[in-house]
Amino acid sequence: MLDLIIIGGSAAATTAGIYAARRGLNFKIITKDFGGEVATSGEIGNWPGISQTDGIILSNQFKEHLKFYGVIPEEGVEVENITKQNDGTFCIRSKTNSRSDLQENPQGSTLDCDYMAKTVIVATGVHPRELNIQGEKEFRNKGVSYCTVCDGPLFNGKTTAVVGGGNSALEAGLMLADISPKVYMINKNSQFKGDKVLLDKLISKSNVEIIYNAKTTEIVGEQFVTGLKYENLSYGGGEHEITVDGIFIHIGMTPNSGIVPDGVKKNNSGEIVVNKNCETNIPGLYAAGDVTDVSFNQIVIAAGQGCIATLSTVQYLNKLK
């Protein structure tokens, strides 16, 4: 029986793991893959102490920091669900079911669990939101991508488009501007919501064309993407089509909150509701990072919540003794 299971592999889970190790807890970090959305981030200039880095480098530093404390995240584990038992402990089942353990609980009966713990921190983050338009699913990985860091280099020398209006879209545009002869920025709003410093850099790129008030309506192609259609929401409207080889969609994120027990309070966006101590409405279950209803999704905030969640866990465990 573990003291704690941390589910996730990015800033919140890393910080939670560091503090758990320093407190001497018997715990594991389990994750489908390490790095999360941080690993897919481009330029990062707001991580304290490091003026400029990128997502891949920072994610590797997270892993090295855990390794310093002897913590090796168990990767390749996709959690199916978490259930709370009558004795107050938690049963975690994975989709892969690679362990196939019959765990014995303190009452002597056996449970079909892959992991059992007295407490759980859910730090599973978010995944990209889709446009849900014609051609999007058909051309996924055939010119449509949700990760510019991952797939951008494949479009070296090709015309690309970025759909979105926030920081992730601006970062994607900057990355592609260095490798694409032409980059279209498709923003359904009249202005960007991201950081001014990123927008100023993007505007300075001569190969970038920004199209405002443009609602993407269809992705077209044959075997691979050949173009994108959008509706002009101003100046009389009308549908337009641009010729592109690759389309990078950055329109926001959806929380990975489907694994928590029934009864866990969520908001209308599916984010797990937590208090200032990162406690959910179920005792012993905590959440941290972008999967929660925290006001702002930032790496440094996720890290802070990871710290809070573990310290709250320690308080909870002390009361059990």
DRENDO-792054 format. One line per 3 residues: their letters; for each residue x, y, z of N, C-alpha, C. Coordinates in steps of 0.001 Angstrom, whole numbers, padded with zeros to 6 digits, always signed. Atoms other than C-alpha are relative to their C-alpha. Layout:
<nodes>
a = X Y Z X Y Z X Y Z  ...
</nodes>
This chain:
<nodes>
mld = +000850 -001196 +000000 +000000 +000000 +000000 +000882 +001242 +000000  -000779 -001228 +000112 +001542 +003258 -001167 -000639 +001116 +000817  +000542 -001198 -000620 +001181 +006517 +000707 -000704 +000861 -001046
lii = +000456 -000949 +001003 +000617 +008370 -002540 +000270 -000501 -001400  -000188 +000162 +001440 +000122 +007912 -006259 -000172 +001364 -000645  +000092 -001232 +000779 +000833 +010906 -008494 -000220 -000398 -001453
igg = +000332 +000342 +001379 -000809 +010641 -011905 +000266 +001211 -000883  -000363 -001102 +000879 +000792 +012843 -014547 +001496 +000027 -000225  -001421 -000004 +000322 +004142 +013706 -016053 +000528 +001342 -000442
saa = -000494 -001310 +000401 +004638 +017433 -016305 +000322 +000834 +001242  -000453 -000899 -001059 +005199 +020485 -014077 -000615 -000313 +001351  +000674 +000257 -001268 +002590 +019721 -011407 +000438 -001330 +000594
att = -000389 +001331 -000485 +003458 +016025 -011150 +001465 -000012 +000429  -001421 -000053 -000357 +007190 +016752 -011107 +000196 +000652 +001366  -000153 -000696 -001275 +006928 +019251 -008273 -000597 -000813 +001139
agi = +000604 +000863 -001016 +004570 +016968 -006360 +000953 -001132 +000371  -000936 +001089 -000248 +007123 +014175 -006749 +001231 +000442 +000763  -001177 -000523 -000713 +010040 +016312 -005593 -000318 +000170 +001484
yaa = +000369 -000224 -001395 +008213 +017300 -002423 -000339 -001303 +000715  +000286 +001304 -000607 +007006 +013745 -001820 +001290 -000725 +000358  -001290 +000642 -000268 +010576 +012487 -002087 +000689 +000649 +001191
rrg = -000651 -000725 -001096 +011871 +015165 +000261 -000685 -000280 +001341  +000726 +000334 -001228 +009182 +014215 +002785 +000078 -001487 +000352  -000186 +001414 -000293 +010090 +010540 +002576 -001234 -000856 -000171
lnf = +001218 +000777 +000223 +006722 +009306 +001324 +000290 -001233 -000859  -000027 +001191 +000840 +006257 +005860 -000173 -000964 +000258 -001157  +000879 -000465 +001080 +004951 +006906 -003584 +000538 -000417 -001363
kii = -000354 +000208 +001399 +004989 +006445 -007357 -000568 +001137 -000826  +000553 -000852 +001055 +004556 +008742 -010317 -000295 -000896 -001188  +000359 +000786 +001180 +002655 +007074 -013147 -000555 +000945 -001063
tkd = +000425 -000890 +001080 +002018 +008650 -016536 +000022 -000731 -001334  +000007 +000582 +001351 +001177 +007763 -020112 +001301 +000345 -000717  -001291 -000437 +000537 +004156 +009813 -021284 +000450 +001206 +000795
fgg = -000532 -001077 -000823 +006428 +012283 -019580 +000182 +001270 -000830  -000174 -001294 +000664 +006476 +015966 -020447 -001294 +000756 -000171  +001294 -000641 +000161 +002811 +016643 -021127 +000026 +001136 -001004
eva = +000080 -001139 +000903 +001898 +019899 -022812 +001244 +000887 +000076  -001239 -000770 -000097 +005120 +021474 -021520 +000955 -000416 -001113  -000930 +000519 +001001 +007096 +019235 -023864 -000341 +000476 -001407
tsg = +000401 -000455 +001333 +005092 +020524 -026830 +000040 +001514 -000122  -000093 -001462 +000041 +005633 +024176 -025925 +001238 +000424 -000774  -001159 -000538 +000717 +007941 +026273 -028023 +000847 +000831 +000930
eig = -000815 -000910 -000805 +009753 +029265 -026609 -000637 +000210 +001374  +000460 -000242 -001365 +009456 +029545 -022820 +000915 +001045 +000634  -000799 -001074 -000568 +010596 +032792 -021258 -000499 +000481 +001346
nwp = +000576 -000429 -001275 +008618 +032924 -018016 +000197 -001023 +001116  -000337 +000937 -001077 +010146 +030075 -015989 +001093 +000645 +000840  -000960 -000766 -000816 +011932 +031774 -013059 +001398 -000618 +000016
gis = -001391 +000438 -000052 +015696 +031583 -013179 +000586 -000361 -001338  -000466 +000330 +001350 +015893 +030694 -016867 -000625 +000996 -000964  +000530 -001073 +000842 +015547 +033645 -019233 -000676 -000526 -001251
qtd = +000579 +000536 +001226 +014860 +031524 -022297 +000332 -001475 -000118  -000190 +001433 +000226 +014342 +027825 -022917 -001128 -000469 -000902  +001148 +000527 +000729 +011924 +025528 -024722 -000562 -001201 +000741
gii = +000719 +001039 -000720 +009493 +022805 -023726 +000748 -001302 +000147  -000720 +001279 -000040 +011667 +019821 -024574 +001131 +000065 +001019  -001107 -000146 -000950 +014652 +021131 -022623 -000524 +000034 +001433
lsn = +000540 -000116 -001355 +012532 +022059 -019606 -000547 -001333 +000499  +000520 +001314 -000392 +010793 +018667 -019586 +001128 -000948 +000386  -001162 +000836 -000338 +014165 +016922 -019603 +000595 +000410 +001345
qfk = -000493 -000473 -001296 +015241 +019098 -016688 -000912 -000462 +001138  +000941 +000536 -000995 +012082 +018062 -014812 +000380 -001443 +000344  -000302 +001417 -000217 +012995 +014409 -015284 +001322 -000180 +000741
ehl = -001297 +000071 -000673 +016592 +014982 -014209 -000113 +000399 +001469  +000197 -000427 -001388 +015428 +016773 -011062 -000613 -001139 +000815  +000583 +001163 -000681 +013268 +013774 -010140 +001051 -001087 +000212
kfy = -001049 +001022 -000076 +016173 +011434 -010872 +000983 +000307 +001125  -000898 -000417 -001081 +018327 +013441 -008435 -000486 -000517 +001349  +000579 +000506 -001239 +015940 +012328 -005703 -000332 -001491 -000079
gvi = +000226 +001436 +000126 +015852 +008758 -006951 -001387 -000375 -000473  +001370 +000244 +000468 +012414 +009082 -008507 +000011 -000226 -001508  +000106 +000333 +001422 +011876 +007356 -011854 -001478 -000179 -000340
pee = +001420 +000149 +000352 +008374 +007965 -013270 -000250 -001284 -000780  +000394 +001225 +000706 +006621 +004828 -014464 -000816 +000425 -001223  +000636 -000472 +001231 +005814 +005691 -018065 -000732 -001132 -000722
gve = +000770 +000977 +000750 +003449 +003981 -020465 -001239 -000482 +000730  +001176 +000384 -000789 +000675 +003792 -017869 -001128 +000975 -000287  +001180 -000823 +000269 -002669 +005134 -019079 -001099 -000414 +000967
ven = +000974 +000325 -001039 -005042 +005244 -016138 -001407 -000018 -000575  +001394 +000117 +000434 -008584 +004085 -016799 -000937 +000665 +000991  +000845 -000636 -001000 -010190 +005076 -013521 +000605 -000114 +001394
itk = -000364 +000003 -001414 -009734 +005804 -009840 -001284 -000223 +000790  +001161 +000200 -000867 -012145 +004469 -007246 +000446 +000046 +001452  -000292 -000034 -001433 -012275 +005100 -003536 -000719 -001155 +000675
qnd = +000535 +001175 -000667 -012780 +002012 -001384 -000669 +000381 +001324  +000698 -000246 -001261 -014890 +001694 +001743 +000945 +000306 +001150  -000965 -000243 -001072 -011738 +001729 +003874 +000740 +001329 -000172
gtf = -000607 -001310 +000207 -010751 +005146 +002451 +001191 +000004 -000936  -001134 +000064 +000919 -007958 +003906 +000182 -000488 +000115 -001447  +000342 -000187 +001408 -007835 +004368 -003580 +000544 -001139 -000853
cir = -000360 +001047 +000959 -007758 +001731 -006317 +000147 +000651 -001369  -000272 -000580 +001322 -006179 +002773 -009624 +000142 -001127 -001009  -000068 +000991 +001069 -006785 +000706 -012734 +000513 +000667 -001271
skt = -000542 -000540 +001244 -004879 +001211 -015963 -000641 -000680 -001197  +000555 +000576 +001223 -006072 +000649 -019518 +000871 -001126 -000517  -000917 +001038 +000471 -002985 -001379 -020322 -000050 -001230 +000888
nsr = +000090 +001088 -000981 -003425 -003463 -017163 +001243 -000879 -000031  -001252 +000738 +000146 +000214 -004429 -017489 +000413 -000713 +001281  -000401 +000608 -001260 +000603 -005223 -013788 -000891 -001180 +000369
sdl = +000972 +001069 -000270 -002585 -007292 -013415 +000119 -000533 +001424  -000149 +000410 -001391 -002197 -007322 -009651 -001355 -000150 +000674  +001116 +000082 -000916 -004775 -008543 -007193 +000503 +000518 +001338
qen = -000513 -000642 -001188 -004066 -006107 -004388 -000879 -000350 +001200  +000746 +000274 -001223 -005055 -006951 -000845 -000158 +001286 +000787  +000214 -001199 -000786 -006677 -004146 +001073 +000085 -000320 +001492
pqg = -000188 +000240 -001428 -006378 -003668 +004837 -001071 -000871 +000638  +001078 +000815 -000565 -009669 -005497 +005393 +000130 -001470 -000377  -000279 +001395 +000300 -008230 -008674 +003920 -000554 -000498 -001312
stl = +000553 +000443 +001277 -010227 -008869 +000673 +000930 +000442 -001133  -000850 -000341 +001133 -008671 -008633 -002778 -000749 +000875 -000995  +000565 -000912 +000972 -009245 -005982 -005408 +000803 -000092 -001287
dcd = -000662 +000016 +001300 -008463 -005975 -009112 +000511 +001413 -000294  -000592 -001337 +000148 -006210 -002904 -008978 +001421 -000140 -000527  -001394 -000052 +000423 -002987 -002004 -010686 +000859 +000699 +001045
yma = -000693 -000702 -001081 -002053 +000333 -007844 -001007 +000294 +001102  +000831 -000426 -001121 -003403 +001070 -004372 +000782 +001004 +000828  -000657 -001050 -000780 -002655 +004143 -002303 -000977 +000631 +000971
ktv = +000822 -000698 -000988 -003878 +006058 +000686 -000479 +001347 -000529  +000352 -001291 +000599 -003926 +009296 -001334 +000382 +000015 -001473  -000282 -000144 +001437 -003894 +010359 -004989 +000054 +001482 -000349
iva = -000049 -001338 +000610 -002796 +013535 -006753 -000198 -000167 -001503  +000270 +000029 +001432 -004313 +013949 -010216 +000618 +001245 -000633  -000698 -001106 +000672 -001990 +016084 -012353 +000121 -000338 -001482
tgv = +000037 +000562 +001350 -003039 +014824 -015768 -000070 +001043 -001103  -000064 -001057 +000995 -003175 +018195 -017499 -001168 +000028 -000964  +001016 -000245 +001016 -005063 +018811 -020718 +000431 -000616 -001338
hpr = -000346 +000413 +001365 -005209 +017735 -024362 -000627 +000982 -000992  +000456 -001020 +000950 -005769 +019817 -027516 -001477 -000127 -000365  +001393 -000056 +000448 -009275 +020895 -028412 -000030 -000049 -001522
eln = +000130 +000133 +001450 -010468 +020099 -031928 -000984 +001013 -000563  +000908 -000923 +000675 -012219 +022324 -034453 -001350 -000649 -000292  +001211 +000757 +000367 -014766 +019592 -035302 -000605 +000518 -001307
iqg = +000451 -000425 +001321 -014977 +020594 -038937 +000323 -001090 -001019  -000213 +000971 +001072 -015036 +018651 -042188 +001475 -000044 -000395  -001376 +000203 +000428 -011656 +017200 -043110 +001005 -000073 +001128
eke = -000964 -000032 -001100 -010086 +017568 -039671 +000459 -001401 +000386  -000371 +001365 -000394 -010206 +013906 -038664 +000627 -000758 -001162  -000490 +000721 +001174 -009614 +012660 -042210 +001483 +000284 -000269
frn = -001372 -000388 +000337 -006330 +014553 -042543 +000900 +000143 +001230  -000873 +000000 -001167 -005010 +014157 -039021 +001229 -000856 -000296  -001287 +000632 +000322 -001332 +013214 -039350 +000240 -000114 -001505
kgv = -000193 -000083 +001449 -001729 +013855 -043072 +000032 +001474 -000413  -000055 -001436 +000219 -001102 +017563 -042804 -000645 +000792 +001113  +000626 -000644 -001154 -003208 +018338 -039729 +000729 -000448 +001260
syc = -000736 +000306 -001228 -001343 +018554 -036432 -000460 +000929 +001120  +000304 -000804 -001185 -001937 +019804 -032898 +001271 +000284 +000794  -001280 -000175 -000686 +001746 +019919 -031987 +001050 +000507 -000986
tvc = -000964 -000590 +000920 +003999 +022318 -033864 +001427 -000408 +000353  -001340 +000436 -000414 +007041 +021359 -031796 +000301 -001382 -000556  -000204 +001379 +000451 +006538 +017711 -032748 +000114 -000092 -001523
dgp = +000163 +000237 +001437 +005567 +018028 -036412 +000458 +001146 -000892  -000409 -001142 +000799 +006695 +021472 -037518 +001170 -000258 -000934  -001158 +000244 +000872 +010094 +020309 -038839 -000325 -000800 -001259
lfn = +000385 +000769 +001189 +008280 +018005 -041285 -000448 +000901 -001146  +000530 -000929 +001007 +007039 +021091 -043112 +001024 +001069 -000380  -001083 -000894 +000427 +010397 +022698 -043789 -000125 +000294 -001496
gkt = +000108 -000384 +001401 +010092 +024655 -047017 -001401 -000065 -000556  +001378 +000124 +000467 +006312 +024207 -047202 -000875 +001105 +000603  +000933 -001027 -000469 +003394 +026608 -046788 -000876 -000570 +001107
tav = +000731 +000501 -001160 +001646 +026305 -043459 -001015 +001035 +000490  +000984 -000871 -000639 -001282 +027726 -041482 -000115 -000390 +001463  +000249 +000217 -001421 -001854 +028120 -037769 -001387 +000539 +000313
vgg = +001347 -000418 -000385 -005410 +028252 -036419 -000018 +000205 +001512  +000062 -000272 -001428 -005824 +029934 -033047 +000302 +001445 +000308  -000172 -001397 -000354 -005581 +033162 -031125 +000699 +000262 +001316
gns = -000669 -000159 -001276 -003593 +032557 -027945 +001499 -000178 -000110  -001453 +000135 -000023 +000001 +032059 -026868 +000495 -001202 -000786  -000464 +001202 +000699 +000249 +028530 -028246 -000020 +000211 -001506
ale = +000056 -000299 +001432 -000815 +029770 -031686 +001137 +000946 -000400  -001090 -000940 +000285 +001676 +032654 -031542 +001352 -000709 +000002  -001246 +000763 -000066 +004474 +030304 -030498 +000152 -000880 -001236
agl = -000036 +000846 +001194 +003556 +027960 -033342 +000365 +000820 -001222  -000310 -000864 +001133 +003636 +030830 -035824 +001463 +000392 -000054  -001417 -000378 -000054 +007086 +031888 -034667 +000897 -001167 -000408
mla = -000800 +001172 +000376 +008453 +028351 -034990 -000065 -000254 -001499  +000166 +000293 +001420 +007007 +027866 -038449 +000593 +001085 -000884  -000559 -001105 +000789 +008176 +031290 -039638 +001476 -000206 -000315
dis = -001433 +000256 +000227 +011757 +030038 -039360 +000258 -001107 -001019  -000213 +001125 +000919 +011177 +027039 -041629 -000922 +000013 -001216  +000964 -000033 +001103 +008206 +027870 -043886 +000150 +001287 -000806
pkv = -000077 -001219 +000813 +008328 +030286 -046811 -001208 +000912 +000215  +001222 -000771 -000222 +004759 +031358 -045970 -000787 -000628 +001148  +000804 +000464 -001132 +002771 +031119 -042734 -001241 +000873 +000109
ymi = +001252 -000709 -000211 -000890 +032066 -042461 -000436 -000184 +001455  +000556 +000062 -001347 -002248 +032905 -038993 -001498 +000268 -000106  +001450 -000098 +000142 -006005 +032254 -038922 -000608 +000201 +001386
nkn = +000551 -000351 -001299 -007683 +033998 -035996 -001458 +000420 -000171  +001416 -000331 +000162 -011474 +034055 -035667 -000374 +001310 +000701  +000248 -001246 -000712 -011228 +037101 -033390 +000696 +001173 -000685
sqf = -000569 -001205 +000604 -010230 +040677 -034193 +001378 +000330 +000549  -001331 -000198 -000549 -007079 +040441 -032081 +000448 -001278 +000715  -000524 +001157 -000719 -004805 +037922 -030368 -000126 +000215 +001506
kgd = +000128 -000045 -001452 -005208 +037072 -026686 +001318 -000325 +000700  -001285 +000407 -000571 -001578 +036090 -026192 +000867 +001174 +000410  -000948 -001006 -000482 +001465 +037934 -024909 +000426 +000936 -001127
kvl = -000372 -001014 +000991 +002337 +041169 -026703 +001409 -000239 -000546  -001374 +000222 +000455 +006023 +040242 -026845 +000050 -001047 -001111  +000053 +001031 +001045 +005168 +037149 -028918 -000641 +000551 -001268
ldk = +000680 -000572 +001160 +002768 +039042 -031177 +000915 +000965 -000752  -000921 -000945 +000648 +005342 +041757 -031836 +001065 -000726 -000819  -000984 +000788 +000748 +007897 +039141 -032848 -000611 -000568 -001276
lis = +000665 +000613 +001149 +005378 +037485 -035156 -000260 +001031 -001092  +000296 -001060 +000972 +004350 +040748 -036827 +001255 +000419 -000767  -001260 -000414 +000642 +008012 +041454 -037567 +000466 -000976 -001081
ksn = -000394 +001006 +000989 +008253 +038299 -039707 -000645 +000314 -001350  +000518 -000389 +001312 +007907 +039177 -043386 -000767 -001112 -000704  +000667 +001136 +000662 +006696 +035691 -044340 -001272 -000438 +000719
vei = +001209 +000335 -000761 +003761 +035718 -041901 -001135 +000933 -000403  +001203 -000778 +000312 +000271 +036835 -042949 -001074 -000334 +001024  +001028 +000189 -001023 -002319 +037341 -040222 -001368 +000317 -000595
iyn = +001364 -000191 +000489 -005980 +036914 -041161 -000922 -000001 +001213  +000897 -000137 -001144 -008334 +038213 -038476 -001453 -000248 -000412  +001441 +000204 +000226 -012076 +037547 -038120 -000259 -001105 -001019
akt = +000092 +001106 +000954 -011632 +034272 -039979 -000371 -001293 +000731  +000469 +001245 -000610 -013622 +031208 -038917 +000308 -001171 -000931  -000368 +001159 +000824 -012075 +027993 -040232 -001198 -000921 -000154
tei = +001210 +000779 +000263 -014822 +025940 -041887 +000265 -001392 -000571  -000260 +001307 +000629 -013157 +023071 -043762 +001486 -000145 -000319  -001354 +000344 +000414 -009840 +021351 -044362 -000122 -000884 -001231
vge = +000150 +000715 +001262 -009431 +020117 -047916 +001312 -000673 -000393  -001170 +000716 +000468 -007076 +017724 -049619 -000380 -001229 -000785  +000220 +001285 +000679 -006670 +014463 -051470 +000591 -001085 +000901
qfv = -000646 +000913 -000939 -004200 +012065 -049880 +000542 +000760 +001210  -000505 -000875 -001053 -002758 +014942 -047857 -000676 +001364 -000121  +000588 -001342 -000017 -003851 +018457 -046954 +000496 +000824 -001186
tgl = -000370 -000922 +001078 -003926 +020903 -049843 -000489 +001424 +000270  +000506 -001341 -000240 -005867 +023809 -048394 -000916 +000096 +001206  +000858 -000317 -001141 -008039 +025437 -045777 -001030 +001033 -000439
kye = +001057 -000954 +000298 -011381 +027192 -046125 -000392 +000734 +001277  +000444 -000769 -001153 -012496 +029984 -043845 -001080 +000999 -000412  +001052 -000991 +000209 -015453 +032307 -043506 +000459 +001333 +000571
nls = -000340 -001337 -000460 -014735 +036004 -043272 -001171 +000546 +000813  +001068 -000440 -000888 -016740 +037230 -040289 -000227 +001507 -000050  +000188 -001446 +000159 -016395 +040859 -041317 +000116 +000369 -001466
ygg = -000132 -000493 +001375 -016306 +042984 -044451 -000905 -000757 -000983  +000968 +000609 +000893 -019395 +041394 -045908 -000003 -001509 -000023  -000012 +001457 -000100 -018495 +037812 -045095 +000559 -000663 -001240
geh = -000477 +000747 +001148 -017955 +035199 -047751 +001029 -001044 +000378  -000954 +001071 -000262 -015900 +031999 -047899 +001233 +000165 -000867  -001276 -000115 +000707 -012242 +031978 -048872 +000776 -001306 +000177
eit = -000841 +001191 -000095 -009692 +029248 -049492 +001455 +000387 -000230  -001427 -000215 +000179 -005939 +029315 -049067 +000665 -001354 -000230  -000735 +001218 +000307 -003480 +026739 -050372 +001135 -000179 +001013
vdg = -001033 +000288 -001003 -001344 +025167 -047642 +000335 -001491 -000025  -000424 +001399 -000102 +000576 +021956 -047031 -000213 -000570 +001403  +000152 +000455 -001373 +000197 +021828 -043266 -000832 +000964 +000811
ifi = +000884 -000813 -000841 -002320 +023069 -040706 +000238 -000388 +001457  -000274 +000229 -001410 -001501 +023447 -037020 -001092 +000665 +000828  +001178 -000471 -000733 -004508 +023759 -034719 +000361 +000222 +001463
hig = -000296 -000365 -001388 -004011 +025597 -031424 -001131 +000890 +000514  +001201 -000756 -000384 -007450 +026615 -030136 -000402 -000246 +001449  +000327 +000236 -001399 -007254 +025658 -026494 +000093 -001466 +000371
mtp = -000198 +001330 -000559 -007284 +022598 -024315 -001241 -000514 +000727  +001061 +000670 -000750 -009676 +020090 -022738 +000645 -000779 +001141  -000629 +000674 -001142 -008914 +018783 -019221 -000114 -001517 -000059
nsg = -000010 +001466 -000062 -007950 +015119 -018794 -000524 -000442 +001370  +000592 +000228 -001318 -010358 +014656 -015906 -000951 -001191 +000060  +000968 +001094 +000054 -012327 +011601 -016976 +000311 -001180 +000893
ivp = -000405 +001171 -000790 -010417 +009200 -014709 -000420 +000087 +001459  +000273 -000158 -001433 -011534 +010620 -011359 -001284 -000714 +000390  +001197 +000726 -000442 -014172 +008874 -009232 -001285 +000771 -000280
dgv = +001315 -000635 +000100 -017860 +009525 -009762 -000239 +000821 +001263  +000276 -000846 -001155 -018944 +012339 -007529 +001008 +001103 +000207  -000970 -001088 -000095 -015836 +014466 -007921 -000591 +001232 -000678
kkn = +000587 -001227 +000517 -016972 +018044 -008433 +000856 +000583 -001119  -000656 -000645 +001137 -016113 +019592 -011819 -000817 +001220 -000412  +000752 -001135 +000538 -017041 +022860 -013483 -000551 -000348 -001380
nsg = +000632 +000260 +001298 -018848 +023225 -016811 +000997 -000355 -001089  -001029 +000328 +000984 -015551 +022874 -018677 +000635 -001364 +000256  -000566 +001302 -000337 -014793 +019534 -017019 +001232 +000077 +000867
eiv = -001162 -000165 -000877 -012037 +020977 -014832 -000362 -000416 +001424  +000232 +000453 -001369 -011689 +019466 -011356 +000030 +001208 +000936  +000092 -001121 -000939 -012786 +021928 -008694 +000823 -000321 +001247
vnk = -000833 +000170 -001196 -010210 +022329 -005922 -000042 +001281 +000835  -000111 -001177 -000852 -009799 +024640 -002948 +001454 +000473 +000038  -001352 -000571 -000030 -006691 +026624 -001993 +001057 -001022 +000391
nce = -000929 +001060 -000379 -005116 +023402 -000641 +000064 -001116 -001042  +000061 +000991 +001095 -005706 +021549 -003946 -000789 -001245 +000387  +000870 +001097 -000404 -008258 +019339 -002191 -001235 -000034 -000887
tni = +001288 +000160 +000661 -011193 +017962 -004158 -001052 -000190 +001091  +001056 +000231 -000985 -014526 +017276 -002504 +000027 -001417 +000559  -000164 +001355 -000535 -013375 +013676 -001854 +001278 -000037 +000829
pgl = -001183 +000019 -000869 -011010 +013356 +001140 +001069 -000974 -000505  -001110 +000825 +000451 -007588 +012026 +000155 +000303 +000121 -001474  -000194 -000179 +001440 -007984 +012968 -003504 +000306 +001466 -000282
yaa = -000462 -001348 +000286 -006081 +016029 -004722 +000194 +000152 -001509  -000257 -000263 +001417 -005630 +017685 -008102 +000852 +001254 -000113  -000925 -001119 +000174 -003022 +020097 -009421 +000251 +000252 -001478
gdv = -000354 -000351 +001361 -002196 +021965 -012595 -001197 +000302 -000879  +000997 -000428 +000973 -004185 +022570 -015755 -001279 -000819 +000023  +001211 +000820 -000090 -006673 +019771 -015026 -000994 +000588 +001003
tdv = +000857 -000606 -001009 -008080 +021932 -012204 -000648 +001278 -000523  +000683 -001243 +000356 -010254 +025038 -012232 +000816 +001240 +000360  -000878 -001139 -000259 -007241 +027254 -011499 -000229 +001076 -001075
sfn = +000385 -001096 +000892 -007756 +030689 -013071 +000877 +000108 -001248  -000913 -000170 +001119 -004677 +030648 -015304 +000819 -001273 -000199  -000801 +001177 +000330 -002912 +027786 -017082 +001416 +000427 -000348
qiv = -001394 -000373 +000167 +000765 +028515 -016617 +000878 -001072 +000646  -000890 +001036 -000516 +003721 +026192 -016011 +000346 +000267 +001464  -000419 -000334 -001357 +004785 +028039 -012882 -001153 -000191 +000991
iaa = +001157 +000213 -000873 +001238 +027883 -011450 -000224 -001487 +000226  +000147 +001453 -000143 +001004 +024151 -012130 +001029 -000552 +000978  -001045 +000444 -000916 +004318 +023645 -010336 -000363 +000362 +001438
gqg = +000391 -000421 -001340 +003072 +025654 -007359 -001113 -000862 +000565  +001091 +000854 -000471 -000094 +023600 -007161 +000489 -001412 +000318  -000565 +001307 -000312 +001948 +020402 -007279 +000604 -000026 +001390
cia = -000572 -000141 -001338 +003797 +021602 -004201 -001098 +000003 +001050  +001104 -000098 -000960 +000563 +022520 -002410 -000674 -001355 +000182  +000702 +001284 -000076 -001045 +019183 -003251 +000764 -001004 +000861
tls = -000776 +000952 -000796 +001819 +017152 -001774 +000036 +000396 +001472  -000026 -000432 -001403 +002058 +019254 +001393 -001358 -000245 +000662  +001330 +000308 -000526 -001712 +018867 +001813 -000160 -001498 +000233
tvq = +000021 +001454 -000152 -001310 +015136 +001307 +000712 -000426 +001280  -000751 +000318 -001222 +001297 +014996 +004077 -000847 +000283 +001238  +000876 -000319 -001125 -001113 +016719 +006444 -001104 -001055 +000173
yln = +001054 +001019 -000024 -003838 +014238 +005518 +000529 -001329 +000538  -000585 +001266 -000431 -001554 +011231 +005994 +000356 +000037 +001482  -000347 -000112 -001426 -000388 +012527 +009386 -001231 -000215 +000883
klk = +001233 +000165 -000775 -004006 +012568 +010558 -000460 -001459 +000030  +000391 +001417 +000044 -004397 +008901 +009562 +000787 -000827 +001015  -000888 +000779 -000864 -001565 +007795 +011853 -000524 -000039 +001425
</nodes>
